[in-house]
Amino acid sequence: MRLGDLADDLASRDSLVDIAGRVTEVSAVGVRISGLSNWLRLGDFVRLQGAGESELAEVVSIGRDSIFAIPFGTATQAAINMRAVRCGPPTILPHPSWKGRVIDSLAAPLDGAPLAQGGLKLGRGAEAPKALSRARVSQPLNTGVNVIDLFTPVCAGQRVGIFAGSGVGKTTLLAMLIECRQFDTVVVALVGERGREVREMVEDTLGPGMQKSIAVVATSDESPLSRRMAARTATTIAEFFRDRGENVLLIVDSLTRYVHALREIALAAGEPPVARGYPPSVFADIPRLLERAGPGEGGSGTITGLYSILVDGDDHNEPVADCVRGVLDGHIVLERRLANANRYPAVDPLASLSRLAHHAWSGEQAKQVATLRRLIDRYEASADLRALNAYRPGSDTELDTAVTMVPKMYELLKQSPGTKSVPNIFQAIQELFGPAGG
């Protein structure tokens, strides 16, 4: 065995042998390091050691003579000739006692108490379970949100996107979904969240449910590496509890800010932008993260994934929304016009879709929902007609039913956090509509 191979093997086993290089260039976004090109892989960590405290950086580009790394801190203290030591790929050691805790993207505690470490080391870039070894999704969930349980039912192990512009109730809807009692563990990734809202989310939104929850936080002022790592760390923790046989709810709020972090990192590494400023690697990374959620292999639990997507300028066809929608098992669309009309949750039942709804609906319920969608479509299409006072009852029986009953249904579906859901939404609709609801 060559000396270099021996040193590599020893370093990979956390021995006393360090493999180090030197910083040769410092820029606003990262550092260039020489002497480590043969020892590193993309995604590995290096530790920059100076006179003061050391800091971590992640390798994002490797050249023949140097590598480019981005520090985790927002204000790097890197300097020319600073020593850079290889640390290997990032791993975490999840433990069941992490429930009830708030941690950062590197799995360090943010709530002051020490964090126990488990005995199983997990990488943060794990592969999704093999397609044919995964269990099938079939168990419907009662989310407690009437409009979702009626039009876009969710099953255990399903991955759903919540698409919304800013300020239309996305976070409030997530708070309502967190209250679902059919999950053993809840993992929440707050990616790029406002710092002032983190404590509100932990204390108010999670509230009593915090005892079964883990919050992974990377606020908007943290580096793009931290924001990206928060979603990956949360997914790895969810996988740990899924493999223990638990049913896990994974919430990433928001996936858009995760994608923005990917874009910043890729552009810093020199990738060209190809679609509205997004480099190609962004669209390859999105399915790698999303596919890790879902049902596990036979005998394990499930990860039900809820991902919020902040659509730019309320454009639901922009590149990120388009890519995400093609990977997920359903999408819930929040519309600003509904929020402006004080209809919360502002879910548009005509634009929203659950690809696994057939597991939750009986044949009769599927017919009922189809009828309701048709009536809503007729009602909304007649808005201009009614505004001009040109609508005349009696000329169209279905439109008459829509004009009479759809506003009553909208009132029934209005809901806010803390409001009790209707025990059986299909029965309530049946009672409200009578023959029209059937």
C-alpha positions as CSV (number, residue, x, y, z in Angstrom):
1,M,0.0,0.0,0.0
2,R,1.3,3.4,-0.9
3,L,2.0,5.9,1.9
4,G,-0.7,8.2,0.4
5,D,-3.3,5.4,0.5
6,L,-2.4,4.6,4.1
7,A,-2.8,8.2,5.1
8,D,-6.1,8.4,3.4
9,D,-7.4,5.3,5.1
10,L,-6.2,6.5,8.5
11,A,-7.8,9.9,8.0
12,S,-11.1,8.3,7.0
13,R,-11.1,6.5,10.3
14,D,-10.7,9.7,12.4
15,S,-7.1,8.8,13.3
16,L,-4.4,11.2,14.5
17,V,-3.3,11.7,10.9
18,D,-4.5,15.0,9.4
19,I,-4.6,15.7,5.6
20,A,-4.4,19.4,5.2
21,G,-3.9,22.1,2.6
22,R,-3.5,25.9,2.6
23,V,-5.9,28.7,1.7
24,T,-4.7,30.5,-1.4
25,E,-7.6,32.8,-2.2
26,V,-10.4,34.4,-0.2
27,S,-13.5,35.9,-1.9
28,A,-16.9,37.2,-0.7
29,V,-18.5,33.8,-1.2
30,G,-15.8,31.2,-0.4
31,V,-12.1,30.2,-0.3
32,R,-9.8,28.4,-2.6
33,I,-7.5,25.8,-1.1
34,S,-4.5,24.1,-2.6
35,G,-3.1,20.7,-1.7
36,L,-6.3,18.7,-1.1
37,S,-7.6,18.0,-4.6
38,N,-6.7,14.3,-4.5
39,W,-8.2,13.8,-1.1
40,L,-11.7,15.3,-1.3
41,R,-15.1,14.7,-2.8
42,L,-17.9,17.1,-3.5
43,G,-19.8,17.7,-0.3
44,D,-16.9,16.9,2.0
45,F,-16.2,19.2,4.9
46,V,-12.9,21.0,5.6
47,R,-11.9,22.8,8.8
48,L,-10.2,26.2,8.4
49,Q,-7.8,26.6,11.3
50,G,-6.4,30.0,12.2
51,A,-5.2,31.8,15.2
52,G,-8.7,32.2,16.5
53,E,-11.6,29.8,16.3
54,S,-11.7,27.3,13.5
55,E,-14.7,27.2,11.1
56,L,-16.2,24.6,8.8
57,A,-16.5,24.9,5.0
58,E,-18.0,22.6,2.4
59,V,-16.3,21.6,-0.9
60,V,-18.4,22.7,-3.9
61,S,-15.9,22.5,-6.7
62,I,-12.7,20.5,-7.2
63,G,-10.0,21.4,-9.7
64,R,-6.6,19.7,-10.6
65,D,-4.6,22.0,-8.3
66,S,-7.2,23.4,-5.9
67,I,-10.6,23.1,-4.5
68,F,-13.3,25.8,-3.8
69,A,-15.1,25.7,-0.5
70,I,-17.9,27.8,1.0
71,P,-17.7,28.5,4.8
72,F,-20.8,27.9,6.9
73,G,-20.5,31.2,8.7
74,T,-21.9,34.4,7.2
75,A,-18.7,36.4,8.0
76,T,-15.7,34.1,7.4
77,Q,-12.4,34.8,9.1
78,A,-10.5,32.9,6.5
79,A,-7.1,34.3,5.5
80,I,-4.3,33.5,3.0
81,N,-2.1,30.5,4.1
82,M,-4.7,29.4,6.7
83,R,-4.5,25.7,7.3
84,A,-7.4,23.7,5.9
85,V,-7.9,20.1,7.3
86,R,-10.0,17.5,5.6
87,C,-13.0,16.3,7.8
88,G,-14.8,13.9,5.4
89,P,-18.5,13.9,4.5
90,P,-21.0,15.3,7.0
91,T,-22.8,12.8,9.3
92,I,-25.2,12.9,12.2
93,L,-26.1,10.5,15.0
94,P,-29.9,10.8,15.6
95,H,-31.3,9.6,18.9
96,P,-34.9,9.0,20.1
97,S,-34.4,11.7,22.8
98,W,-34.2,14.4,20.1
99,K,-38.0,14.6,20.2
100,G,-38.9,17.9,21.8
101,R,-35.6,19.6,20.8
102,V,-34.6,22.5,18.5
103,I,-31.4,22.1,16.6
104,D,-29.5,23.8,13.9
105,S,-28.6,22.5,10.4
106,L,-25.5,20.8,11.7
107,A,-27.5,19.0,14.5
108,A,-26.2,21.2,17.3
109,P,-28.7,22.1,20.0
110,L,-30.2,25.6,19.9
111,D,-32.2,25.3,23.1
112,G,-29.3,25.2,25.5
113,A,-29.3,21.6,26.8
114,P,-26.9,18.9,25.7
115,L,-28.0,16.6,22.8
116,A,-27.6,12.9,23.1
117,Q,-25.9,11.0,20.3
118,G,-27.2,7.7,18.9
119,G,-25.1,4.8,17.8
120,L,-25.9,4.8,14.1
121,K,-24.0,7.3,12.0
122,L,-26.1,8.6,9.1
123,G,-25.0,10.6,6.0
124,R,-27.1,13.6,5.1
125,G,-27.2,12.7,1.4
126,A,-28.6,9.2,1.7
127,E,-30.2,7.5,-1.2
128,A,-34.0,7.0,-1.4
129,P,-35.2,3.4,-0.9
130,K,-35.3,1.3,-4.0
131,A,-38.5,1.7,-6.0
132,L,-39.6,-2.0,-5.8
133,S,-38.6,-2.5,-2.2
134,R,-40.8,0.3,-0.9
135,A,-44.2,-0.4,0.7
136,R,-47.2,0.9,-1.1
137,V,-49.2,4.0,0.0
138,S,-52.7,3.1,1.0
139,Q,-53.6,4.4,4.5
140,P,-55.7,7.6,4.3
141,L,-55.1,10.3,7.0
142,N,-57.7,12.5,8.7
143,T,-55.8,15.8,8.6
144,G,-58.6,17.8,10.3
145,V,-58.6,20.4,7.6
146,N,-62.0,20.1,6.0
147,V,-61.2,21.4,2.5
148,I,-58.2,19.1,2.2
149,D,-60.0,16.0,3.5
150,L,-62.8,16.7,1.0
151,F,-60.9,17.6,-2.2
152,T,-57.3,16.6,-1.8
153,P,-57.1,13.8,0.8
154,V,-53.6,12.8,2.0
155,C,-52.4,9.3,2.7
156,A,-49.6,8.2,5.1
157,G,-46.3,8.2,3.1
158,Q,-47.6,10.7,0.5
159,R,-45.6,13.8,-0.5
160,V,-47.6,16.9,-1.0
161,G,-46.6,20.5,-2.0
162,I,-48.4,23.6,-0.7
163,F,-48.1,26.2,-3.5
164,A,-48.7,29.8,-2.5
165,G,-47.6,33.4,-3.0
166,S,-46.5,35.3,0.1
167,G,-49.1,36.3,2.7
168,V,-51.9,33.9,1.7
169,G,-51.9,31.6,4.8
170,K,-49.3,29.0,3.9
171,T,-47.7,28.8,7.3
172,T,-51.1,28.9,9.0
173,L,-52.2,25.9,7.0
174,L,-49.1,24.0,7.9
175,A,-49.8,24.8,11.5
176,M,-53.3,23.2,11.2
177,L,-51.8,20.1,9.5
178,I,-49.3,19.7,12.3
179,E,-52.2,19.0,14.7
180,C,-53.0,15.7,12.9
181,R,-52.8,13.0,15.7
182,Q,-51.9,10.1,13.4
183,F,-48.2,10.7,13.4
184,D,-45.7,9.3,15.9
185,T,-43.0,12.0,15.2
186,V,-43.1,15.4,13.5
187,V,-39.9,16.8,12.0
188,V,-40.1,20.5,10.9
189,A,-37.4,22.1,8.8
190,L,-37.6,25.9,9.0
191,V,-35.5,26.8,6.0
192,G,-34.7,30.5,5.6
193,E,-37.4,31.5,8.1
194,R,-37.6,34.9,9.7
195,G,-35.7,34.8,13.0
196,R,-38.5,36.4,14.9
197,E,-41.0,33.7,13.8
198,V,-38.9,30.7,14.9
199,R,-39.9,31.0,18.6
200,E,-43.6,31.6,17.6
201,M,-43.5,28.4,15.5
202,V,-41.9,26.3,18.3
203,E,-44.0,27.6,21.2
204,D,-47.3,28.4,19.5
205,T,-47.7,26.3,16.4
206,L,-46.0,23.1,17.7
207,G,-47.1,23.9,21.2
208,P,-48.2,20.8,23.1
209,G,-47.2,18.7,20.1
210,M,-43.5,19.7,20.6
211,Q,-43.0,16.7,22.8
212,K,-43.1,14.5,19.7
213,S,-41.5,17.0,17.4
214,I,-38.0,18.0,16.3
215,A,-37.4,21.5,14.8
216,V,-34.4,22.0,12.5
217,V,-33.7,25.7,12.1
218,A,-31.7,27.8,9.6
219,T,-32.9,31.4,9.5
220,S,-32.8,33.7,6.5
221,D,-29.6,35.5,7.7
222,E,-27.6,32.2,7.7
223,S,-25.4,31.1,4.9
224,P,-26.8,29.2,1.9
225,L,-25.0,26.1,3.1
226,S,-26.9,26.2,6.4
227,R,-30.2,26.7,4.7
228,R,-29.5,23.8,2.3
229,M,-28.3,21.6,5.1
230,A,-31.4,22.2,7.3
231,A,-33.7,20.4,4.8
232,R,-31.2,17.5,4.4
233,T,-30.7,17.2,8.2
234,A,-34.4,17.1,8.8
235,T,-34.9,14.5,6.1
236,T,-32.2,12.3,7.6
237,I,-33.8,12.6,11.0
238,A,-37.1,11.6,9.5
239,E,-35.5,8.6,7.9
240,F,-34.1,7.5,11.2
241,F,-37.5,7.5,12.9
242,R,-39.2,5.9,9.8
243,D,-36.7,3.0,9.9
244,R,-37.7,2.5,13.6
245,G,-41.2,1.8,12.3
246,E,-42.8,5.1,13.1
247,N,-45.1,7.2,11.0
248,V,-43.3,10.5,10.5
249,L,-44.6,13.9,9.4
250,L,-41.8,15.8,7.6
251,I,-42.5,19.5,7.0
252,V,-40.1,21.7,5.0
253,D,-41.0,25.3,5.1
254,S,-40.0,26.4,2.6
255,L,-38.7,24.2,-0.2
256,T,-38.3,27.4,-2.3
257,R,-35.7,28.8,0.1
258,Y,-33.9,25.5,0.0
259,V,-33.8,25.8,-3.8
260,H,-32.6,29.4,-3.6
261,A,-29.8,28.2,-1.4
262,L,-28.9,25.5,-4.0
263,R,-28.8,28.3,-6.6
264,E,-26.5,30.5,-4.6
265,I,-24.1,27.6,-4.0
266,A,-24.1,26.4,-7.6
267,L,-23.5,29.9,-9.0
268,A,-20.6,30.4,-6.5
269,A,-19.1,27.1,-7.8
270,G,-19.2,28.5,-11.4
271,E,-22.3,26.8,-12.9
272,P,-24.1,28.7,-15.6
273,P,-27.7,29.7,-15.1
274,V,-30.1,28.0,-17.6
275,A,-33.7,28.7,-16.5
276,R,-34.6,32.0,-14.9
277,G,-31.2,32.1,-13.2
278,Y,-31.3,28.5,-11.9
279,P,-28.3,26.2,-12.8
280,P,-28.9,22.7,-14.0
281,S,-27.8,21.0,-10.7
282,V,-30.7,22.6,-8.9
283,F,-33.2,20.6,-11.0
284,A,-31.2,17.4,-10.4
285,D,-31.1,18.0,-6.6
286,I,-34.8,18.6,-6.1
287,P,-36.0,15.0,-6.8
288,R,-33.0,13.6,-4.9
289,L,-34.4,15.3,-1.7
290,L,-38.1,14.7,-2.3
291,E,-37.7,11.0,-3.2
292,R,-36.2,10.3,0.2
293,A,-39.6,10.9,1.8
294,G,-42.5,8.4,1.4
295,P,-43.0,4.8,2.5
296,G,-40.0,2.9,3.7
297,E,-39.1,-0.7,2.9
298,G,-41.5,-3.4,4.0
299,G,-41.8,-3.5,7.8
300,S,-40.7,0.1,8.4
301,G,-42.7,3.2,8.8
302,T,-43.6,6.1,6.5
303,I,-42.6,9.7,6.0
304,T,-45.5,11.9,4.9
305,G,-43.8,15.0,3.4
306,L,-45.4,18.4,3.3
307,Y,-43.3,21.0,1.3
308,S,-44.3,24.6,1.0
309,I,-43.4,26.3,-2.3
310,L,-43.4,30.1,-2.4
311,V,-44.3,30.8,-6.0
312,D,-42.6,33.9,-7.4
313,G,-45.1,36.6,-8.3
314,D,-47.9,34.1,-7.9
315,D,-46.7,32.4,-11.1
316,H,-47.5,28.7,-10.5
317,N,-45.7,27.7,-13.7
318,E,-42.3,29.1,-12.9
319,P,-39.5,26.5,-13.3
320,V,-39.1,25.5,-9.6
321,A,-42.9,25.0,-9.1
322,D,-43.1,23.1,-12.4
323,C,-40.2,20.8,-11.4
324,V,-41.5,20.1,-7.9
325,R,-45.1,19.5,-9.0
326,G,-43.8,16.8,-11.4
327,V,-42.1,14.9,-8.5
328,L,-44.7,15.2,-5.7
329,D,-47.8,13.0,-5.2
330,G,-50.1,16.0,-5.1
331,H,-50.3,19.7,-4.8
332,I,-52.5,22.1,-2.7
333,V,-52.8,25.5,-4.3
334,L,-53.5,28.6,-2.2
335,E,-55.0,31.5,-4.2
336,R,-54.6,35.2,-3.2
337,R,-58.1,36.1,-4.4
338,L,-59.5,33.6,-1.9
339,A,-57.4,35.1,0.9
340,N,-58.5,38.6,-0.1
341,A,-62.1,37.4,0.2
342,N,-61.3,36.1,3.7
343,R,-61.8,32.5,2.8
344,Y,-59.3,30.6,4.8
345,P,-57.7,28.2,4.2
346,A,-57.4,29.8,0.8
347,V,-57.3,26.4,-1.0
348,D,-58.4,26.4,-4.6
349,P,-60.2,23.0,-5.0
350,L,-60.2,23.2,-8.8
351,A,-56.4,23.8,-9.0
352,S,-55.5,21.3,-6.2
353,L,-54.9,17.6,-6.8
354,S,-54.1,14.5,-4.8
355,R,-52.7,11.7,-6.9
356,L,-53.6,9.2,-4.2
357,A,-57.1,10.3,-3.6
358,H,-58.5,7.0,-4.8
359,H,-57.1,5.3,-1.7
360,A,-59.1,7.7,0.5
361,W,-62.4,7.9,-1.4
362,S,-65.1,5.3,-1.9
363,G,-66.7,5.1,-5.3
364,E,-69.7,7.1,-4.1
365,Q,-67.4,9.8,-2.5
366,A,-65.4,10.1,-5.7
367,K,-68.7,10.8,-7.6
368,Q,-69.7,13.3,-4.9
369,V,-66.4,15.2,-5.2
370,A,-66.7,15.3,-9.0
371,T,-70.2,16.8,-8.7
372,L,-68.9,19.4,-6.3
373,R,-66.0,20.4,-8.5
374,R,-68.4,20.8,-11.5
375,L,-70.7,23.0,-9.4
376,I,-67.8,25.1,-8.2
377,D,-66.6,25.5,-11.8
378,R,-70.0,26.6,-12.9
379,Y,-70.3,29.1,-10.0
380,E,-66.9,30.7,-10.6
381,A,-67.4,30.9,-14.3
382,S,-70.7,32.8,-13.8
383,A,-69.1,35.5,-11.6
384,D,-69.1,38.1,-14.4
385,L,-72.7,37.2,-15.3
386,R,-73.8,37.6,-11.7
387,A,-71.8,40.8,-11.3
388,L,-73.7,42.3,-14.3
389,N,-77.0,41.2,-12.9
390,A,-77.6,39.1,-16.0
391,Y,-78.1,35.8,-14.3
392,R,-81.8,34.7,-14.3
393,P,-82.8,31.8,-12.2
394,G,-84.7,29.0,-13.9
395,S,-82.9,28.9,-17.2
396,D,-80.1,26.4,-16.1
397,T,-80.9,24.0,-13.3
398,E,-77.2,23.1,-12.6
399,L,-76.2,26.8,-12.4
400,D,-79.2,27.5,-10.1
401,T,-77.9,24.7,-7.8
402,A,-74.4,26.1,-8.0
403,V,-75.4,29.7,-7.2
404,T,-77.6,28.5,-4.3
405,M,-75.3,25.9,-2.7
406,V,-71.7,26.7,-3.4
407,P,-71.6,29.8,-1.2
408,K,-73.0,27.7,1.7
409,M,-70.3,25.1,1.0
410,Y,-67.6,27.8,1.2
411,E,-68.9,28.8,4.6
412,L,-68.8,25.2,5.8
413,L,-65.2,24.8,4.6
414,K,-63.9,28.0,6.3
415,Q,-61.6,27.1,9.1
416,S,-58.8,28.6,11.3
417,P,-56.2,27.1,13.7
418,G,-57.9,25.7,16.8
419,T,-61.3,25.4,15.0
420,K,-62.7,21.9,15.3
421,S,-63.0,20.0,12.0
422,V,-66.3,18.5,10.9
423,P,-66.3,14.9,12.1
424,N,-67.5,13.6,8.7
425,I,-67.1,16.2,5.9
426,F,-68.8,14.0,3.3
427,Q,-71.9,13.5,5.5
428,A,-72.0,17.3,6.3
429,I,-71.8,18.1,2.5
430,Q,-74.6,15.5,1.9
431,E,-76.8,17.1,4.5
432,L,-76.1,20.6,3.1
433,F,-76.6,19.8,-0.6
434,G,-79.1,16.9,-0.5
435,P,-79.4,15.4,-3.9
436,A,-76.9,17.9,-5.4
437,G,-74.2,16.7,-3.2
438,G,-74.7,13.1,-4.2
